[in-house]
Amino acid sequence: MTAAANRPAGLRAWLREEAPSSRLQANLVQLYAGWRALRRNPLAMIGLAIILVLLAVAALAPWIAPFDPLHQDLANRLTPPGGAHPLGTDDLGRDILSRILHGARITLTIVVLVAVAVAPLGLAIGCLAGYFGGWVDSVLMRITDVFMAFPRLILALAFVAALGPGIENAVLAIAITNWPPYARIARAETLTIRRSDFIAAARLQGASSLGIIWGHVVPLTISSVIVRVTLDMAGIILIAAGLGFLGLGAQPPSPEWGAMIAGGRKYILDQWWVATMPGIAICVVSLGFNLLGDGLRDVLDPKQR
């Protein structure tokens, strides 16, 4: 009992060590310190809880959804919330709760795919532009300015209209229009790093430019990019929902939240729950990402400490 009781205390002491004895311990100490700082922010913890619920719902949707999201029951169409249908049914008698639970999978898939695509692309472009400067910086940043000159939703609509409707094309369109802010952030961070003494020391040791960028610049800029990704999740969800609302994202009968709102807009005055329930889901998930992003910014951005 004593050994079991002392083990967590010993682990906490090891994670709070001011002079780590290895790189692994140093990384874990830094992660633990960040977690402790994040845990002291109640709004960030609320956001984290919302995102964890979203992940659990997306993973368990086939087992926790009370009905098949595609099953039509015309005898119970437009049933108000209550009873066997806690959130009511839509114009085809499909259970709205089941469709929202399964729609969380689509939303999470879009968010993850866009984040995986835009963060590395923007990070690479920004680090290359900031490190090399000169004509490389001018060319890459002028391309970035062209993409930033248009509103993201309008540009995404143009790409989807050219590529055709569908989740894959919606993800591609959103990714194409969302990378410029990450490039700007990475470039700004790189400009402050490239003239540092440790970069000069790495050059004197014979390190290549790409090796310096990958080994020194990227690790120091990635925290700012992570914060930006988390804060942008809400915008990505809204753009995806907007494309779905306009019929350019997920196609019927897929239970995508934006498409569900579009299907229920004609009943908004009398059968309000058809469009309101997926709208509430979008608002709650977007709020969760914003709250967590604000908390991560306080933890990861030294200028905010």
N, C-alpha and C positions, 0 to 999 in steps of 0.2 A: 504493500500500500504506500509506504513511504517513497520507494523508488518511482512508482507510477505517479505520485503526486509531485515529485520533484522534477520529472522529465519535462512537463510543459514549462515550468519556471526556468529550467536550464536552457530550453530552446529559446524562450523569450530573451534570456540574458545573452545567448549567442547571437540572436538577431539584432540586439541593441549594442553590440560590441562597437566601440568607437575606433578601434584599430583592427580591422578584419585581417585574418591571416591568409586568405586566399581570394582570388577573383570571384569564385562562386559565392563565398560568404559576403563579399562586398556588394555583389548584385542583390543577394537576398536581403541584406541589411537595408539597402536602398528601397527595395520593393516593400519591405515591412514598414519602413518609415513613411512611405507614400500611402500605404493602406491605413496607418494610424491617423495620418492627416486627413485622408478622405473620410474616415469613420467619424471624425469630429464635425463633419458637415452634414446636418440632418437632411437638407434638401437633396444633396448628392446621394445619400443613402436611399431616399425615396425614389429617386431616378433609377438607381441601381436595382431596387426591388421591382420596379415596373419592367425593366428590361429582362430581369431574371424570370419574371412571370411570363413575358412574351416568349422567351426561349423555351420555357416549360410547356406553354400552350402549343407552340409550333411543333415541339417534339412529340407531344402526347395527344394531339388533335384527333387522330383516328380512334382513340380509346375513350376520350372524355367528351367528345361531341355526342349529344343525345340522338341525333338523326344523321342520315346521309345528307351532306350539303347539296347534293344534286337531285335528291328525291322530290318530285312534285306531287302535291296533294291538293288538287283544285277544290276539294270539298272544304278545306280549311284555309283558303287563301285570305290574306289580309286579316288574319286573326290577331287581336290585340295582345300585348304582353300578359302572361299569366298562365297558370296551369302547366300543361305539357310543353308549352312554348314560352319560356321565361321572357324572351325578347320579341315574341310575336312571329308572324310569318309574312312573307312577301307576296307579290301578286300572283305567283305560281304555287303558293302553299309551301314553299321551302322554309325550313326553320332558320331564322336569322342568327340565333346563337351558334348553331353548327356552322353556318357559313362564315361567321366572324372568326371562329376558332380555326377553321381551315384556311381562311384568308390570311391569318397571321403567318402561315408558312410562306405564302407568296410574298408578303411584305418583307419578311426577314430575308428571303432569298434575294430579292431585288437589292435590299440595303447591303447585304454582304458582298454580292457580286460587284456592285458599283464601288464600294469601298476598296475591295481587292484590286479593282482596275485603276481607279483614279489616284489613290495614295502613292503607289510606287511610281506611276507615270509622272505625277506632279513633283514628287520628291527628286526623281532623276533629272528632270528638266531644270528644276530650280537649282540643284546642286551644281550641275554642269555650267549653267549660265553664271552663277555667282562665283564659281572657282576660276574658270578660265577668263571671264570678262571679255572685253574687246568685241570683235565681230560675232563671236559665239553668243555672248550675252545679248547683243543687239538683235540678232536674228530670232533667238528663242523668245525673248521678251516681246518683240513685235508680234510674233505669232500668238503669244499669250494675250496681248492687248486686243487682238482681233476677236478672240473668243470671249473676252470679258466685255467687249463693247455691246454685246447683245444680251438681253435678259435670258436667264437660263431656261425658263419654261418655253419661251418663244423659240429659242434655238433648238431645244429638244423636240418641240412640235415639228419644226422644219425637217429635222433628221428622221423622225418617225414617219412623217408624211412621205419622205423619199424612200425609206427602207421598207415601209409597210407595217401594219399593226402586229402586235404580238409582244410577249414578255421579253424575248431575246432582243428584239430590236429596241424595245423601250429601255432595257438595261444598257445597251450600246449607246443609245442617244443620250441618256442621262450621264453616262461615263464621259462621253466626248465633251459635254458641256460643263462638267464639274471639276476638271483637273486644274484650270488656271489658278484658283486661289491657293492651292497647295504649292504650285510652282513659285508663286510670289513669296509665300512664307519661307519656303526652303531657300530661295535666293537671298532673302534678307538675312536669314540666319547664317548662310554661308559667307556673305560679305563681311560679317563681323568675326568670322572664324579664320578665314584664309590667311590673314596676316599675323596670326598668333605665333608665339615662339615655338610651340610644339609642332606646328605645321612646318616651320622653317627647319626644325631639327629633323623631322622625318624626311624632308627633301635632302638634307645634307647626308643622311644615311643611305640615300639612293632609292628611296621609295618612289614609285611611279605616281603620276597624277591620279590615275584611276584608283590605284591602291590607297592613296591618301584620302580620296573622296569616300571610298567604301569603308576604310578602316577608321577614319577620324571625323570626317564631316557628317556623313549620314547618321552615325550614332548620336551626334550632338544636335541634329536638327529634327530627328524623328519624333521627339516628345511633342514639339509644337504641331507637327503634322497629325499626331494622334489626337490631340485636343481638337484640332480643326475637323478631323473626320467625325468625332463624336458629336460636335456641335452641328455638323452638316447633315447628320442622319435625319433630323426632322425635316429639313428641306428636301432631301432625297425622297422621303416618304410622301411629302406633299406633291412633289413633281410626279411621282409614280401614280399617286391617286388622281392627279389632274389628267394625266394621260389616259388612265382607265376610265375616268368620268367622260372623256371625249371620245371613247371608243378606240383609242390608239394604243392602249396597253394590253392587259390581259383580256381575252375575248370570252364572251358568254359561252357556256354557263359557269365559267371559272369564278369562284367566290372571292374576287379581288375587291377590296374595300371601296375604291373609287368607282368601280363599275356598279357596285351595290348601291351607292349613293345616286348614280345616274339612273338606275332602274327605279328608284323610289322617289325621284324628284316630282313626278306627276301626282303623287299621293301625299305630298308634304303637308297639305292643309288638313286632310281628314285622317289619313293613316300615317301619322307623323313618324312612327317608329321605324318604318321601312328605310328611310334615309338617315334618320337621326342616330340609330344605334351604330352603324359603321362609322359615322362621323365622329361619334364619341370615342370609338376605338382609335381612330387616327389622332385625335387630340391628345388622348392619354399617352399613347406611345410617343408621340412627338414631344410632349412635355417631359417624359422620362428621359429621352436622349438629351434634351436641353439641360435638365437639371444635372445629369451625370457629367455632361460636357463642361458646365460651369465649375463643378467640383474638381474635375481633372485639371482644368486650367489653373485653379488655385494651387493644386499640388505640383504640377509639372512645370509651370511657367515661373521661373525665378523672379521675374519682374512683378508677379502678382503676390508674392509672399510678403 
